[in-house]
Amino acid sequence: MRLISLSTLVFIICMLSCDTASNVEPIFENYFTKYYGEDGEQEGVDLVRNNDGSFVLLGNSYSQSDPVSPFIVKTDALGNVLWQREFKTDNETAVDIELINGGSQVAVLSNVERATTNACLYVLGQDGNLIDSIFITNTKNQVAKAVSESSDNGFLITGYKDPNPERNPDLPPPDQADILLLKINNTLDLVSDLSPGGGEHLGSGTKAFEISLNDAIYYMVFGYSDKPRKGSVDYKLCFQLIASNINGVPTGLHEFSNNQINEEQVASSTLKIPQTLGDGYLMIGTSTSSGSSDLYLTRFGKPQNPDVATRTFDQKIPLGKRIEGIAGANASPDGYFIVANEVRDNNKKDIFLLRVERDGAVSWTTSFGSLEGDDTAGGVEALPDGRIALLGTIQLETQKKMAFMMTNANGRFSD
């Protein structure tokens, strides 16, 4: 069921002649929609919630005269701005934000597009001050998608990179992209390329995690590619999990989702499942066959040894909607929230939120956005009190703005 909340429409109408969230007094405290940004347009990409209830929102700012640049806002629990900053560089797009060092700092990951596209990592304090940064220069394209913290206070970055023909000598053309894994040390001055060993026409990581097994450290890369299963020559996109030791040597763990004939699966996000939901990892993406696109979920249990990960859930979930761009997921006490883009009949998008139970059943869905605008999802967080925090982009009458929404446990703006 597509549902445009009345409260959302009220806020959109109020904002038609306004450019910034600071011009609008909060109408509700429990449930609200607020907008952020100054000159130009801003989009919402991702968010994290601090233990004190405040949020750090990540987005991008752009205009006809200025190149795209990362835009970061910290708010209190009511969405009021505590600070905001923008990295004015040259055509730089923010893609991920994570809490690090016990939540005392945040890591911001971006891609800088020059002659080639390479990743940049920032470490910021909770006061917004820049602590350190690194621009990962390379003569080839290395496009980052996600960052996670390692146990030595370093970082794992995954995404995709230009293919290495030496790793794919027998691969039929075209060779387009290989899965990327970079390890950065805790002083941000040493980068190790630990990328898996090719074999695909097209591939990308969605998230990398560190795991400790038998007193040894291993890195697991979740993503997708068309690399065939062992003993097969069928190049078909599907979810994949690959593990290596800290030197990038494969462990033998290489798991696949269960794609069917004429079906291709592209992963967009990977969530570490908390112990309350059984531990492990949930991969979220889309499955495409015969021109239709459905939600696809694959769950892996926590590996008990470095060579095996049990696939405990693997399911296509038809929604009866055209869904694309899975933006993020978050665990709730009994299931998961997933936020994506719903493509309307006019090819414009709404922010689409759904609740998925542990067994993969969809308990409810709802949509947010302006009536005629092109609105996109950014991220979602489940709050301890049951409310849901959403970040996205809402197209107002003349501009797009970063939108921060707070709803009840059912995705509504009222009890």
Phi, psi and chi 1 to 4 in degrees:
 res  aa     phi    psi   chi1   chi2   chi3   chi4
   1 MET       -  127.2  177.8 -179.2   68.2      -
   2 ARG   -86.7  130.5 -177.6  173.7 -177.4  -90.4
   3 LEU  -138.3  117.6 -175.9  148.7      -      -
   4 ILE   -98.6  115.7  -62.7  -69.3      -      -
   5 SER   -68.7  137.8  167.2      -      -      -
   6 LEU   -60.6  -38.2  176.8   61.4      -      -
   7 SER   -63.1  -38.6  -61.3      -      -      -
   8 THR   -62.4  -42.3  -56.9      -      -      -
   9 LEU   -64.9  -39.1  -64.6 -179.7      -      -
  10 VAL   -60.2  -43.9  169.1      -      -      -
  11 PHE   -67.6  -37.5  -85.9   97.0      -      -
  12 ILE   -64.1  -43.8  -69.4  170.1      -      -
  13 ILE   -61.0  -41.6  -68.1  169.5      -      -
  14 CYS   -64.8  -27.5  -69.5      -      -      -
  15 MET   -93.5   -1.3  -76.1  -62.5  -60.9      -
  16 LEU   -57.6  -32.2  -70.2  179.7      -      -
  17 SER  -107.8   12.9   61.1      -      -      -
  18 CYS  -117.5  151.7  -60.0      -      -      -
  19 ASP  -109.3  -23.5 -132.9   18.2      -      -
  20 THR  -133.5  155.4   69.9      -      -      -
  21 ALA   -68.2  -25.3      -      -      -      -
  22 SER   -68.2  -13.9   59.7      -      -      -
  23 ASN   -87.4   -5.4  -65.9  -32.0      -      -
  24 VAL  -115.6  123.6 -179.4      -      -      -
  25 GLU   -77.5  140.9  -68.3  -62.7  -36.4      -
  26 PRO   -65.2  134.4   21.7  -31.7      -      -
  27 ILE   -91.2  -40.5  -63.4  177.1      -      -
  28 PHE  -120.4  154.4  -56.3  107.7      -      -
  29 GLU  -101.2  -38.9  -69.0 -169.8   -5.8      -
  30 ASN   -78.1  -39.9  -69.5  -29.5      -      -
  31 TYR  -132.0  131.3  -43.8  116.6      -      -
  32 PHE  -161.9  167.5   53.5   79.8      -      -
  33 THR  -129.4  128.2  -59.4      -      -      -
  34 LYS  -132.8  151.9  -64.9 -169.0  177.3 -178.9
  35 TYR  -119.7  147.6  -58.5   90.2      -      -
  36 TYR  -135.4  145.0  -53.5   89.3      -      -
  37 GLY   135.7  158.0      -      -      -      -
  38 GLU  -119.6 -120.1  -64.4  178.0  -10.2      -
  39 ASP   -64.3  147.5  -64.8  -24.0      -      -
  40 GLY    79.5 -156.2      -      -      -      -
  41 GLU  -118.4  151.8  -62.9 -172.5  -49.0      -
  42 GLN  -133.2  143.6  -71.8   76.4   34.2      -
  43 GLU  -122.1  147.1   63.9  176.2    1.0      -
  44 GLY   -93.0  132.8      -      -      -      -
  45 VAL  -115.0  -45.4  173.4      -      -      -
  46 ASP  -164.4  163.5 -162.8    8.3      -      -
  47 LEU  -148.5  155.9   77.5  164.1      -      -
  48 VAL  -132.1  151.5  -69.4      -      -      -
  49 ARG  -112.5  130.3 -179.7 -177.1  178.8  -85.2
  50 ASN   -85.6  162.2  -64.6  -51.9      -      -
  51 ASN   -63.1  -24.3  -70.9  -27.9      -      -
  52 ASP   -85.0    4.6   63.0    0.9      -      -
  53 GLY    93.3   -7.9      -      -      -      -
  54 SER   -77.9  166.3   62.4      -      -      -
  55 PHE  -129.8  150.2  -65.4   85.4      -      -
  56 VAL  -117.7  120.6 -174.4      -      -      -
  57 LEU  -104.1  134.8  -43.8  177.3      -      -
  58 LEU  -114.4  134.9  177.7   66.3      -      -
  59 GLY  -154.4 -165.4      -      -      -      -
  60 ASN  -134.1  147.6  -68.4  -62.0      -      -
  61 SER  -119.7  140.7 -178.6      -      -      -
  62 TYR  -157.8  159.9   51.8   94.6      -      -
  63 SER  -155.0  177.2   67.5      -      -      -
  64 GLN   -67.6  -27.4  -68.3 -177.9  -15.0      -
  65 SER   -97.6  -21.2   58.5      -      -      -
  66 ASP  -116.5  143.9  -67.1  -35.4      -      -
  67 PRO   -71.3  164.4   25.8  -33.5      -      -
  68 VAL   -65.1  144.0   61.6      -      -      -
  69 SER  -150.2  148.1   54.9      -      -      -
  70 PRO   -61.0  140.3  -24.6   35.5      -      -
  71 PHE  -130.6  122.1  177.8   62.1      -      -
  72 ILE  -125.9  132.8  -52.0  163.9      -      -
  73 VAL  -130.9  132.1 -178.3      -      -      -
  74 LYS  -106.5  133.0 -177.2  172.5 -178.4  178.5
  75 THR  -124.8  161.9   76.5      -      -      -
  76 ASP   -81.2 -174.6   62.7   16.3      -      -
  77 ALA   -64.4  -20.0      -      -      -      -
  78 LEU   -95.3    3.7  -58.3  179.4      -      -
  79 GLY    86.6    6.9      -      -      -      -
  80 ASN   -77.6  137.9  -59.9  -49.0      -      -
  81 VAL   -69.0  127.1  175.2      -      -      -
  82 LEU   -96.6  -41.5  -60.1  175.9      -      -
  83 TRP  -161.2  160.4   53.1 -101.4      -      -
  84 GLN  -147.7  151.0   66.9 -178.6   40.9      -
  85 ARG  -150.6  157.3   67.3  172.7  -57.6  165.0
  86 GLU  -133.5  134.5 -175.6  175.6  -13.3      -
  87 PHE   -91.5   96.4  -68.6  114.5      -      -
  88 LYS   -80.8   95.9  -73.3  -82.3 -168.9 -178.8
  89 THR  -122.9 -126.2   53.8      -      -      -
  90 ASP  -136.6   97.6   52.7   -6.2      -      -
  91 ASN    58.3   65.4 -151.4   20.1      -      -
  92 GLU  -121.9  128.5 -180.0  175.9    1.5      -
  93 THR  -116.8  119.7  -56.6      -      -      -
  94 ALA   -73.9  142.5      -      -      -      -
  95 VAL  -130.0  -22.3  -67.1      -      -      -
  96 ASP  -158.0  149.7 -167.8   25.5      -      -
  97 ILE  -138.1  139.7 -174.9  169.9      -      -
  98 GLU  -140.8  145.3  -64.6  -68.1  -27.3      -
  99 LEU   -75.9  138.1  -69.1  172.2      -      -
 100 ILE  -136.5  170.5   59.6  172.1      -      -
 101 ASN    49.9   49.4  -71.5  -25.0      -      -
 102 GLY    69.4   18.6      -      -      -      -
 103 GLY    91.2   -0.3      -      -      -      -
 104 SER   -77.7  -15.3   62.8      -      -      -
 105 GLN  -140.5  167.6  -60.7  169.6  -13.6      -
 106 VAL  -127.4  146.0  -66.6      -      -      -
 107 ALA  -106.3  130.2      -      -      -      -
 108 VAL  -117.1  125.8  172.1      -      -      -
 109 LEU  -108.8  137.2 -178.9   65.7      -      -
 110 SER  -143.5  169.8   66.3      -      -      -
 111 ASN  -120.8  131.0  -71.1  -54.9      -      -
 112 VAL  -106.7  123.6  178.5      -      -      -
 113 GLU  -102.0  111.0 -173.9  174.7  -10.1      -
 114 ARG  -124.5 -126.6  -65.8  174.9 -179.7  165.8
 115 ALA   -63.9  -36.7      -      -      -      -
 116 THR  -128.3  168.5   57.3      -      -      -
 117 THR  -100.8  122.4  -61.2      -      -      -
 118 ASN  -133.5  159.8  -67.9  136.6      -      -
 119 ALA   -86.7  152.6      -      -      -      -
 120 CYS  -132.6  137.6 -173.1      -      -      -
 121 LEU  -123.4  128.2 -178.8   67.4      -      -
 122 TYR  -114.1  144.1  -59.6   94.5      -      -
 123 VAL  -116.4  121.4  174.9      -      -      -
 124 LEU  -119.3  148.3  -79.4   72.5      -      -
 125 GLY   -78.3  167.1      -      -      -      -
 126 GLN   -67.9  -10.7  -75.5  -73.5  -11.8      -
 127 ASP   -88.6   -0.1   57.0    2.7      -      -
 128 GLY    90.5   -7.2      -      -      -      -
 129 ASN   -75.2  141.0  -71.2  -34.6      -      -
 130 LEU   -76.2  125.3  179.3   63.8      -      -
 131 ILE   -95.1  -43.7  -63.5  172.6      -      -
 132 ASP  -164.0  164.8 -154.3  -10.3      -      -
 133 SER  -160.0  162.0   66.9      -      -      -
 134 ILE  -147.2  133.9  179.3  173.9      -      -
 135 PHE  -103.2  117.9  175.7   52.8      -      -
 136 ILE   -89.3   87.1  -52.5  170.1      -      -
 137 THR   -73.2  143.7   57.6      -      -      -
 138 ASN  -160.2  147.7 -163.3  -72.6      -      -
 139 THR   -76.2  -12.8   57.9      -      -      -
 140 LYS  -109.1  162.0  -58.7  -70.1 -173.5  178.7
 141 ASN   -69.2  130.4  -69.7  -60.9      -      -
 142 GLN  -134.1  102.3  -66.8 -176.8  -30.8      -
 143 VAL  -100.9  114.8 -179.0      -      -      -
 144 ALA   -85.5  146.6      -      -      -      -
 145 LYS  -121.7  -32.2  -73.3 -168.3  173.5 -178.5
 146 ALA  -154.7  153.5      -      -      -      -
 147 VAL  -129.1  146.7   60.9      -      -      -
 148 SER  -141.8  157.0   60.4      -      -      -
 149 GLU   -90.1  139.8 -172.5  178.4   20.0      -
 150 SER   -96.3  168.0   57.0      -      -      -
 151 SER   -68.7  -18.2   59.0      -      -      -
 152 ASP   -94.6   18.3   59.4    0.4      -      -
 153 ASN    66.9   19.0  -61.6  120.6      -      -
 154 GLY   -91.8 -161.3      -      -      -      -
 155 PHE  -141.7  146.6  -59.8   93.1      -      -
 156 LEU  -112.7  124.7  -60.8  173.4      -      -
 157 ILE  -118.6  131.6  -68.2  175.6      -      -
 158 THR  -129.7  161.2 -170.2      -      -      -
 159 GLY   168.7 -131.5      -      -      -      -
 160 TYR  -143.2  163.1   62.6   92.3      -      -
 161 LYS  -145.0  166.6   64.5  176.6 -177.9  175.5
 162 ASP   -57.6  139.9  -74.8  -15.4      -      -
 163 PRO   -69.2  152.3   26.3  -34.7      -      -
 164 ASN  -104.2  108.7 -178.5   -7.7      -      -
 165 PRO   -57.8  -27.6  -23.0   33.7      -      -
 166 GLU   -67.2  -26.3  -65.9 -179.7    0.1      -
 167 ARG   -84.5  -15.0  -70.2 -171.6  170.0 -172.2
 168 ASN  -127.3   52.9  -56.5  -39.1      -      -
 169 PRO   -65.3  -27.6   25.3  -35.1      -      -
 170 ASP  -107.0   10.5  -59.0  -40.0      -      -
 171 LEU   -79.8  126.5 -174.9   70.5      -      -
 172 PRO   -64.1  144.0  -15.8   28.5      -      -
 173 PRO   -69.2  158.9   24.2  -32.1      -      -
 174 PRO   -91.8  143.1   32.8  -34.5      -      -
 175 ASP   -97.5  109.6 -166.5   -0.2      -      -
 176 GLN  -105.4  -48.7  -62.4  172.5  -83.0      -
 177 ALA  -159.7  141.1      -      -      -      -
 178 ASP  -108.6  154.9  -71.9  -15.0      -      -
 179 ILE   -65.4  138.0  -65.6  174.2      -      -
 180 LEU  -110.3  137.1  171.9   71.8      -      -
 181 LEU  -140.0  118.2  176.0   62.5      -      -
 182 LEU  -116.2  138.9  -59.2  176.8      -      -
 183 LYS  -112.2  125.0  171.8   65.1  166.8   59.9
 184 ILE  -113.7  135.6  -56.5  176.3      -      -
 185 ASN   -75.9  174.8   67.0   -9.9      -      -
 186 ASN   -74.9  -11.5   58.1    2.0      -      -
 187 THR  -102.1    7.0   53.0      -      -      -
 188 LEU    55.0   37.7  -56.6 -169.2      -      -
 189 ASP  -128.9    7.1   58.9    2.2      -      -
 190 LEU  -140.7  123.7  179.6   62.0      -      -
 191 VAL  -118.5  126.7  179.8      -      -      -
 192 SER  -113.8  129.9  -58.6      -      -      -
 193 ASP   -90.2  109.6 -170.5  -20.8      -      -
 194 LEU  -112.5   25.9  -53.2  177.9      -      -
 195 SER   -59.7  142.6  -57.7      -      -      -
 196 PRO   -59.7  162.9  -20.6   31.5      -      -
 197 GLY   -85.6   46.1      -      -      -      -
 198 GLY    65.2 -158.9      -      -      -      -
 199 GLY   101.0    1.9      -      -      -      -
 200 GLU  -120.7  154.4   66.7  -94.7   24.6      -
 201 HIS   -74.8  -40.7  -66.0   94.0      -      -
 202 LEU  -143.9  130.1  178.3   65.9      -      -
 203 GLY  -159.0  159.4      -      -      -      -
 204 SER  -159.0  144.3  176.5      -      -      -
 205 GLY   -84.8  151.8      -      -      -      -
 206 THR  -113.1  -26.2   57.5      -      -      -
 207 LYS  -169.0  144.9 -164.8   78.6  172.5 -179.1
 208 ALA  -121.5  140.4      -      -      -      -
 209 PHE  -131.1  147.9  -66.1   98.3      -      -
 210 GLU   -91.4  145.2  177.6 -173.2  -64.6      -
 211 ILE  -139.9  143.2 -171.4  169.3      -      -
 212 SER  -106.8  123.0  177.9      -      -      -
 213 LEU  -134.9  126.0  -64.6  170.2      -      -
 214 ASN    53.6   43.9  -56.9  -38.8      -      -
 215 ASP    64.5   21.7  -62.0  -38.8      -      -
 216 ALA  -126.7  150.9      -      -      -      -
 217 ILE   -97.8  136.2  -61.2  -64.3      -      -
 218 TYR  -133.2  156.9  -60.8   93.0      -      -
 219 TYR  -116.6  132.0  -59.6  140.0      -      -
 220 MET  -114.0  126.5  -60.4 -170.9  -57.9      -
 221 VAL  -107.2  121.0 -179.2      -      -      -
 222 PHE  -101.6  137.1  -64.7   82.8      -      -
 223 GLY  -177.9 -147.0      -      -      -      -
 224 TYR  -150.5  155.5   67.5   93.6      -      -
 225 SER  -167.2  175.2   83.1      -      -      -
 226 ASP  -104.0   19.4   67.8  -12.0      -      -
 227 LYS   -62.7  128.6 -176.9  173.7 -177.1  175.9
 228 PRO   -69.3  154.2  -16.6   30.2      -      -
 229 ARG   -63.6  160.0  -69.5  171.8  168.2   81.6
 230 LYS   -58.5  128.3 -173.5  175.6 -178.6  179.2
 231 GLY    86.1    1.5      -      -      -      -
 232 SER  -115.0  157.9  170.8      -      -      -
 233 VAL  -121.4   17.9  -66.9      -      -      -
 234 ASP   -89.8  104.7 -171.6    6.9      -      -
 235 TYR   -85.0  103.0  -69.1   92.5      -      -
 236 LYS  -143.6  128.7 -173.4  165.7   54.9  175.4
 237 LEU   -61.5  132.7  -70.3  172.9      -      -
 238 CYS  -157.4  164.4   64.6      -      -      -
 239 PHE   -64.2  143.5  -64.9    3.5      -      -
 240 GLN  -143.2  148.4  -63.0 -171.0   21.3      -
 241 LEU  -126.1  125.1  162.6   59.1      -      -
 242 ILE  -128.5  136.5  -53.8  168.7      -      -
 243 ALA  -121.6  149.7      -      -      -      -
 244 SER  -145.2  167.1   66.9      -      -      -
 245 ASN   -82.9 -176.2   66.4   14.7      -      -
 246 ILE   -69.3  -10.5   58.2  173.6      -      -
 247 ASN   -99.2    4.6  -62.6  -48.2      -      -
 248 GLY    85.3    8.7      -      -      -      -
 249 VAL   -81.6  123.9  178.2      -      -      -
 250 PRO   -58.7  143.4  -21.8   32.6      -      -
 251 THR   -89.3  -17.7   66.4      -      -      -
 252 GLY   107.6  -11.5      -      -      -      -
 253 LEU   -81.2  110.7 -167.7  163.4      -      -
 254 HIS  -146.3  100.5 -166.6  160.9      -      -
 255 GLU  -109.6  154.4  -58.2  -69.0  -18.8      -
 256 PHE  -128.6  154.1  -60.8   77.0      -      -
 257 SER   -78.2  170.6   56.6      -      -      -
 258 ASN  -100.0   72.0 -175.6   28.8      -      -
 259 ASN   -78.8  151.3   59.0  -11.2      -      -
 260 GLN  -103.0  179.5  -56.2  -62.8  -44.2      -
 261 ILE   -60.7  135.5  -63.6  174.8      -      -
 262 ASN    61.2   26.5  -62.3  -35.9      -      -
 263 GLU  -121.1  134.2  179.3 -178.2   31.5      -
 264 GLU  -125.1  137.1  -69.8 -166.9  -29.8      -
 265 GLN  -119.8  131.4  -61.0  152.6    0.6      -
 266 VAL  -122.8  118.3  174.7      -      -      -
 267 ALA   -81.8  141.4      -      -      -      -
 268 SER  -117.1  -27.5  -60.0      -      -      -
 269 SER  -152.3  150.0 -179.3      -      -      -
 270 THR  -133.8  129.8  -57.1      -      -      -
 271 LEU  -114.6  131.0  172.2   68.7      -      -
 272 LYS   -78.5  121.8 -168.5  175.1 -171.6  -54.3
 273 ILE   -82.0  129.2  -59.7  171.2      -      -
 274 PRO   -69.3  160.7   24.1  -32.7      -      -
 275 GLN   -60.1  -30.1  -70.3 -174.1  -10.9      -
 276 THR   -62.9  -22.7   54.1      -      -      -
 277 LEU  -106.2   12.4  -70.7  176.1      -      -
 278 GLY   104.7    1.0      -      -      -      -
 279 ASP    67.0  163.6 -140.1  -18.8      -      -
 280 GLY   114.2 -154.3      -      -      -      -
 281 TYR  -144.2  137.4  -55.1   87.2      -      -
 282 LEU  -115.4  122.6 -178.1   69.4      -      -
 283 MET   -99.6  134.9  -60.0 -174.4   68.7      -
 284 ILE  -126.2  135.7  -52.9  107.6      -      -
 285 GLY  -170.0 -152.9      -      -      -      -
 286 THR  -128.2  151.1   53.8      -      -      -
 287 SER  -118.3  127.3  172.1      -      -      -
 288 THR  -118.2  129.3  -57.5      -      -      -
 289 SER  -155.3  139.9   62.0      -      -      -
 290 SER    53.6   34.2  -58.0      -      -      -
 291 GLY    83.6   -4.9      -      -      -      -
 292 SER  -106.0  151.8   64.4      -      -      -
 293 SER  -123.9  127.9 -178.7      -      -      -
 294 ASP  -123.7  157.6  -62.4  -53.7      -      -
 295 LEU   -66.7  140.9  179.1   68.1      -      -
 296 TYR  -133.7  133.3 -157.5   92.9      -      -
 297 LEU  -126.2  135.0  -55.4  178.6      -      -
 298 THR  -132.1  129.9  -61.7      -      -      -
 299 ARG  -117.2  133.3  174.2  173.7  173.2  167.0
 300 PHE  -113.7  136.9  -67.9   99.0      -      -
 301 GLY   -72.7  163.0      -      -      -      -
 302 LYS   -64.0  124.0 -179.0  180.0  178.6 -179.1
 303 PRO   -60.3  141.0  -22.1   33.4      -      -
 304 GLN   -96.7  -15.3  -60.2  -56.4  -53.7      -
 305 ASN  -148.1  162.9   68.7   68.1      -      -
 306 PRO   -72.6   -2.4   22.8  -32.6      -      -
 307 ASP  -107.6   -9.9  -62.7  -41.8      -      -
 308 VAL  -138.9  134.3  178.7      -      -      -
 309 ALA  -132.2  125.4      -      -      -      -
 310 THR   -83.9  127.4  -56.7      -      -      -
 311 ARG   -82.6  111.9 -167.0  177.2   66.2 -146.4
 312 THR  -100.9  -10.3   60.7      -      -      -
 313 PHE  -157.8  133.8 -177.9   87.5      -      -
 314 ASP  -155.1  104.8 -161.5   70.7      -      -
 315 GLN  -150.7  136.9 -176.1  173.4  -29.3      -
 316 LYS   -89.6  133.6  179.8  166.5   61.1  175.1
 317 ILE  -121.8   97.2  -56.3  175.9      -      -
 318 PRO   -66.9  135.8  -17.9   31.3      -      -
 319 LEU  -116.3   -6.8  -65.0  170.3      -      -
 320 GLY    70.2   17.7      -      -      -      -
 321 LYS  -134.3  160.2  -62.0  174.8 -179.9  -69.0
 322 ARG   -90.0  106.5 -176.5  179.2  163.2 -165.8
 323 ILE  -112.4  137.7  -59.8  -61.6      -      -
 324 GLU  -148.7  166.3   65.9  176.4   30.1      -
 325 GLY    59.4   57.1      -      -      -      -
 326 ILE   -56.6  115.6  -51.6  -64.8      -      -
 327 ALA   -91.7  -29.5      -      -      -      -
 328 GLY   177.8  170.6      -      -      -      -
 329 ALA  -148.3  157.9      -      -      -      -
 330 ASN  -151.6  145.6 -165.4 -112.0      -      -
 331 ALA   -85.6  139.9      -      -      -      -
 332 SER  -110.7  175.5   68.1      -      -      -
 333 PRO   -56.6  -30.8  -28.6   35.7      -      -
 334 ASP  -124.1    8.9  -62.5  -47.2      -      -
 335 GLY   178.6 -146.3      -      -      -      -
 336 TYR  -138.8  147.2  -50.0   96.3      -      -
 337 PHE  -105.6  134.8  -67.8  112.5      -      -
 338 ILE  -127.8  135.2  -61.3  172.5      -      -
 339 VAL  -121.5  136.4   65.7      -      -      -
 340 ALA  -149.3 -170.1      -      -      -      -
 341 ASN  -109.3  130.3  -61.9  -35.2      -      -
 342 GLU  -100.5  121.4  174.8 -170.8   -8.6      -
 343 VAL   -88.6  121.3 -176.3      -      -      -
 344 ARG   -82.3  176.0  -54.3 -165.1  -58.7  -95.4
 345 ASP   -62.4  -27.5  -67.9  -20.0      -      -
 346 ASN   -88.4   11.8   60.2    2.5      -      -
 347 ASN    69.7    7.9  -74.1  -36.1      -      -
 348 LYS   -91.5  163.8  -67.4 -174.2  177.2 -179.5
 349 LYS  -116.9  153.0  -63.9  177.9  -76.1  -67.1
 350 ASP  -118.3  159.8  -78.5  -25.2      -      -
 351 ILE   -79.5  123.4  -61.5  168.9      -      -
 352 PHE  -114.4  123.1 -177.0   68.8      -      -
 353 LEU  -118.6  133.6  174.5   67.2      -      -
 354 LEU  -137.2  151.2   63.9  153.2      -      -
 355 ARG  -108.0  125.8  165.8   65.7 -175.3  -92.1
 356 VAL  -116.4  129.3  179.4      -      -      -
 357 GLU   -76.3  172.9  -55.4  -61.1  -33.3      -
 358 ARG   -58.1  -34.2  -66.4 -171.4 -172.1 -158.7
 359 ASP   -86.7    4.8   61.9   -1.4      -      -
 360 GLY    93.3   -3.9      -      -      -      -
 361 ALA   -71.6  137.8      -      -      -      -
 362 VAL   -89.6  117.7  177.0      -      -      -
 363 SER   -86.6  -32.0   53.2      -      -      -
 364 TRP  -164.9  161.0   55.4 -100.6      -      -
 365 THR  -139.3  156.4   69.3      -      -      -
 366 THR  -156.4  161.5 -172.8      -      -      -
 367 SER  -128.6  151.9  -61.3      -      -      -
 368 PHE  -132.7  148.0  -52.9   88.3      -      -
 369 GLY   154.1  171.6      -      -      -      -
 370 SER   -78.0  157.2   52.6      -      -      -
 371 LEU   -62.6  -43.1  -70.5  174.8      -      -
 372 GLU  -117.2    2.8  -60.8  -60.4  -30.3      -
 373 GLY   -84.8  172.0      -      -      -      -
 374 ASP  -107.1  102.1 -162.3   19.9      -      -
 375 ASP  -115.0  140.3  -46.7  -53.0      -      -
 376 THR  -132.5  151.7   53.6      -      -      -
 377 ALA   -83.1  151.8      -      -      -      -
 378 GLY  -123.0  -59.4      -      -      -      -
 379 GLY  -161.5  169.9      -      -      -      -
 380 VAL  -145.2  143.7   60.1      -      -      -
 381 GLU  -136.9  132.4  -75.3  -84.0  -17.9      -
 382 ALA   -90.2  125.0      -      -      -      -
 383 LEU   -88.4  154.7  -85.0   60.6      -      -
 384 PRO   -58.9  -29.2  -25.2   34.5      -      -
 385 ASP   -85.9    6.2   61.6    9.4      -      -
 386 GLY    98.7  -16.1      -      -      -      -
 387 ARG   -70.8  166.0  -69.0 -178.8  -61.8  160.6
 388 ILE  -123.5  127.6  -52.7  166.7      -      -
 389 ALA  -102.2  130.5      -      -      -      -
 390 LEU  -124.5  142.0  -67.4  162.4      -      -
 391 LEU  -123.0  138.6 -174.0   70.6      -      -
 392 GLY  -164.0 -161.5      -      -      -      -
 393 THR  -127.2  126.9  -52.1      -      -      -
 394 ILE  -114.5  130.8  -62.4  -70.1      -      -
 395 GLN   -89.5  112.9 -175.6  171.9   19.0      -
 396 LEU   -84.7 -165.6  -55.4  178.8      -      -
 397 GLU   -62.7  -39.6 -172.9  176.5   53.2      -
 398 THR  -120.4  -17.7   58.4      -      -      -
 399 GLN  -145.4  160.6  -68.2 -178.2  -34.9      -
 400 LYS   -96.2  139.5  -68.9 -176.5  177.0 -178.5
 401 LYS  -132.7  148.3  -68.8  -62.9  173.1 -172.6
 402 MET   -62.7  127.6  176.5 -169.4  -73.2      -
 403 ALA  -119.2  130.0      -      -      -      -
 404 PHE  -115.0  120.5 -178.6   38.3      -      -
 405 MET  -120.7  142.6  -68.2  169.8  -83.5      -
 406 MET  -124.2  121.3 -170.2   72.1   67.9      -
 407 THR  -122.9  173.2   76.8      -      -      -
 408 ASN   -78.6 -173.7   68.3    8.3      -      -
 409 ALA   -68.5  -10.2      -      -      -      -
 410 ASN  -111.0   15.1  -64.1  -50.2      -      -
 411 GLY    75.4   26.0      -      -      -      -
 412 ARG  -116.7  161.9  -60.4  178.9 -177.9  -89.3
 413 PHE   -96.8   16.7  -72.5   96.9      -      -
 414 SER  -154.4  159.4   61.7      -      -      -
 415 ASP   -80.0      -  -68.6  -38.0      -      -
